[in-house]
Amino acid sequence: MHILTEDHRIQRHIRRGIRKMHSDSS
């Protein structure tokens, strides 16, 4: 069951992307 680990990694990547999106919008 490595879904949780993958989910965590994806979530971190998504959070980073959101921050980048916010910076781009600024």
N, C-alpha and C positions, 0 to 999 in steps of 0.2 A: 504494500500500500504506500506508494510514493506520491500519491496524488496530493496529499497535504504539503509535502515538501515542494512539489512543483508549483502548487497554488501560491505558496508563500513567495517563491522566487518570482512568479509572474506578477503577484501583487506589488512586489518591490519594484519591478521593472515598470509596471503601470504607473506607480506613484512617481517614479522618476520622469516618465513621459509627461505626466500631468504637469509637473513642475516646469518642464521644458515648454509645454504648451502655454502655460501662464506667462513665462518669460517672453515667449514669442509674441503673445498678445499685448504685452506691456509696450 
